[in-house]
């Protein structure tokens, strides 16, 4: 019985069409195997989305899945946000870093001096002075 079942399933697989069922993801806008879009075409697709075209319309037109278009849009927006956060480094940056380090050193020295003063005074205020009269 197992041999018969194996033979029948093998025969069915050989004669079955290579298409997938609609519910298995066989339908819809799917790019063909090996089809790749250049960065310029991807960016143009994202621009279309940002201008207000529907996701489904762009997907059908380019034969690209909706989830892929959404991913391109999200990555583009994230890269744009990061580009706006950055600023170009210039000659002043080295001087700024040096001065920040110097301020840190001075602050630490002051804190150590205040701690030493508190220790020497025994945490009491300075003694009042008497007049010389």
Secondary structure by P-SEA (a helix, b strand, c coil): caaaaaaaaaaaaaacccccccccccccccccccccccaaaaaaaaaaaaacccaaaaaaaacccaaaaaaaaaaaaaaaaaaaabbbbccaaaaaaaaaaaaaaaaaaaaaaaaaaaaaacccccbbbbbcc
